[in-house]
């Protein structure tokens, strides 16, 4: 029973919400709150600072969370190892992914994976790129899906895929019926882009600069969904990874245009801790993600 309380506490901390932890564990919010209170009573110290929204952790709470997380990880690894002796694939895989990884593609893989391995629970959180690295490094998540992966002393990275970059435009844009376009035509054009602090924006700026073109960046966002919605509204064009706009292209809301004479791609990688052996479930999920890459469909032509 005590391990169950630790699981509720760690879920609440990792998800930064009692209600989200309760939803994830399929229990009531009061049960999570009561579990944390019982832990505090048993320890004789406060773990959670409830005066903040979302709640914060006391110094004791931080120490207890780190130790509890490690204890639960070791316990789950032991269970996975024993169950694996009977060729069963069970357990939980937590994944941190960047917002622009491609929701449609990821959801299809996870739906297939759950059918193949019904005893494995997969939980994916979409966060800022810096948060992906932090969460995997601190072992809040076992796997991370990141673009333009960078070297890290504590993390290993497996190349996942290279996503072709295309120009996305809305139905009212003059380029909507174009199938291809030359970079020189971007000069002075209105573009919607990512925030300057993101690696994809730095790469985009470098590609434009190396091609000798200057675009008019009218709006900037740190979330690809906002970029796509702004392009749909007619604010301008955007340079985006092709798999991320398949759904909008199929619905006719966006059209993707091939860039002539350019081989611009966004590399994606799967990161994990070097010091901790991956669970069987996590390795199976990695295999599913890599296998699915070969089956990714390009954007359909507009009609």
HELIX and SHEET records of a PDB file:
HELIX    1   1 UNK A    2  UNK A   15  1                                  14    
HELIX    2   2 UNK A   18  UNK A   25  1                                   8    
HELIX    3   3 UNK A   29  UNK A   43  1                                  15    
HELIX    4   4 UNK A   59  UNK A   84  1                                  26    
HELIX    5   5 UNK A   99  UNK A  101  5                                   3    
HELIX    6   6 UNK A  103  UNK A  116  1                                  14    
HELIX    7   7 UNK A  129  UNK A  137  1                                   9    
HELIX    8   8 UNK A  183  UNK A  186  5                                   4    
HELIX    9   9 UNK A  199  UNK A  210  1                                  12    
HELIX   10  10 UNK A  224  UNK A  232  1                                   9    
HELIX   11  11 UNK A  242  UNK A  245  5                                   4    
HELIX   12  12 UNK A  246  UNK A  250  1                                   5    
HELIX   13  13 UNK A  280  UNK A  293  1                                  14    
SHEET    1   A 2 UNK A  48  UNK A  49  0                                        
SHEET    2   A 2 UNK A  56  UNK A  57 -1                                        
SHEET    1   B 6 UNK A 120  UNK A 127  0                                        
SHEET    2   B 6 UNK A  91  UNK A  98  1                                        
SHEET    3   B 6 UNK A 143  UNK A 147  1                                        
SHEET    4   B 6 UNK A 265  UNK A 273 -1                                        
SHEET    5   B 6 UNK A 155  UNK A 170 -1                                        
SHEET    6   B 6 UNK A 238  UNK A 241 -1                                        
SHEET    1   C 7 UNK A 120  UNK A 127  0                                        
SHEET    2   C 7 UNK A  91  UNK A  98  1                                        
SHEET    3   C 7 UNK A 143  UNK A 147  1                                        
SHEET    4   C 7 UNK A 265  UNK A 273 -1                                        
SHEET    5   C 7 UNK A 155  UNK A 170 -1                                        
SHEET    6   C 7 UNK A 254  UNK A 260 -1                                        
SHEET    7   C 7 UNK A 180  UNK A 182  1                                        
SHEET    1   D 2 UNK A 190  UNK A 194  0                                        
SHEET    2   D 2 UNK A 216  UNK A 221  1                                        
END                                                                             
